[in-house]
Amino acid sequence: MMNKMTSDNLRSAFGGESQAHMRYIIWGEAAEKKGLKNVARLFNATSDAEEVHAKLHFNALKDEKGDFPVLSMAGFGMGDTVENLEAAKGGEVFEYTQMYPAYIAVAELQDEQGAIKAMKYAIEAEKVHAERYQDAIDAVEAGKDLDAEKIFLCPVCGYITFDENEEVCPICGAKAKVFVEY
């Protein structure tokens, strides 16, 4: 069994590399908008490198049998598909029941309207994410794949739908024409 300090350090490094991955994507998009294509490509390449590091750290958490132990209540690690879906759903539920309400309360006390809006979008989207994960859990437990030919993401607030006939995002009001199809 891995030493707890090393395990904690790997989880911390995984988080840091994951954040750097996303930060570099965002900074690359900003550079691209300013016409700095080579700078954007450097950010994108480095973002991919950080993703490699995050995966290396995650995989280093395997035990001597090659299994991922469940390392926290949030399901950090790797289980079977239903366990992973349950952990993902649990994380979404935690975010909309505990994390974001606490963060919103602080932002309201400090009258940070932009933060309040962003977190209220997230809280509503997380509720939907938990529902979508439950749909997937039900399907996998029935021995099937998720019944979703198309999955759509609202890039404004993070809402996810399987309904290609949806016209407007129910959370932020964005038109469906801006949805990203997966």
N, C-alpha and C positions, 0 to 999 in steps of 0.2 A: 504494500500500500504506500502511496506517495506521501511524503512528508507534508503536513498541513501548511507550513510556511511556503514551500515550493508551490503547492496547489493554489494557495491564495495569491501568490505572485503571478502564476500563470493566468489566473482569472483576471487579475488586475491588468496584466499586459494585454490580454485578449480585448478587454474593454478599451484600453488606450489605443490599440491598433485599429479597432473597429471605428472609434471616433475619428481618428486621423483619416481613415479611408473615406468616411463621409465628408469630413471637412475639406479634403482635397478635391472631391467631386464638386462641391459647392464653389470653392475658390476657382476651380478650372472653368466652371460655367461663367463665373464673373469675368475671368480673363478673356474668355471667348467673346463675350458681349462687348468687350472693349477692343476687339480686333486683334488680340494677342494670341494667335492660334498656336504658336510654338510653346508659349507659357502654359496655355491650356493643356496641350498635349503632355507637357512635363508633369503638370498636376495630375492628369489622368493616369499616366504611367506610374507615378509614385503612389497614387490611390490604389492601383492594382497591386503594387508591391506591399502596401500595408495590409491589404486583404490576404495576401499570401502569409504574412507574419501572423495575422489573427488566426488563420486556419492552422498554422503550425502550432501555435500556443494551445488552441482548442484540442487538437489531436494529441498533444503531449499529455493531456489530462487522463488518457486511457490508463486503466489499471494493467497489471501484469498479464491478465487474460485477454487484453485488447478490448475490454468493455469500458464504457463510460459510466462511472459511478454517478449516482444522483448527488450533486454537490450542494444543492440548496433548495429551498422551498420553491424558488422560481424555476426549477427544472433545468438548471445549468448542467449540461452534459448531453448524453444521447441515449434515448431509449428506443422502444419500438415506435412505430408511427403513431399509434393511439396515445402512448405516453408523451410523445413530443407534441401532439396536438393538444393534449390536456394541459401540458406545461405552458404552451403558447396561450391557450385560453385563460389559464390562471394568471398569466402576466398581464393580459389585457384587462381582466376583471380587477386586478390589483390597481392598475393605472386609473381606471374610471371610478373605482369605489374609494380608494384611499389616497393615492399619490396626487392626482390632479386636483381633487377637492382641496387638499391641504395647500397646494401651490397656488390655486386660485384665491384662496382666502388671504394669503400673504399679498398677492398681487393687488387684490381689492383694497386691502389696508394701505397699500402704497400707491394706489390710484394709477397702476400701470396698465392702461387700457389695451395696448397692443399685446401684452403678455396674456391678459385675461381673454382676449378674443382667440389667440392662438391655442390656449389651453382648453377653452370651451369647445373649439372645433375638435381638438384631440379627444376630449372626454366622450363626445358623441360618436366619433369615428371608432374609438376603442370598444364601445358597446357593440357596434356592428361587427367589428373584427371578432369579438367573442362569439357572436351568433354564427358567423361564417365558419369559425373553427368548430363549433358544435355541429354544424351541418356536415363538416368533413369527418368528425368523430363518428357520427351516426352512420355515415356511408361506409367508413373503413370497418367499423364493428359489424356491419352487415355483409362484409366481404366484398365491397364494391369500392370504386373510386368516386370522388365527389362528382355529382351531376351538375357540371357547370361547363358548357361548351365554351363560353366566353366569360372572362372576369374583367371588370372595368374599375379603374381607380380614378377618383376625382383628385386631380393634382393640386387643388386649392386647399382641401381640408383633410384628405386621406380616406374619405368614404369609399367603401368597396361594395360593388353590386354585381350580381350575375345577370341582371335584367337588361337586355340590350334595348328594350323599349322605354326605359326610363328617360325622361326628358330633362329633368332638373335635379341637381343634387339636393336631397332633403335636408342636409345639414347647412350648407353655405349658399345654396341657390345658384351655383355655377351651372351653366348649360351643359348638357351631356356631350355636346360636340367637342368639349375640351377633355373629356375622359380619356384615359390611356387604356388601351385594350391589351390584355395578356392572354 
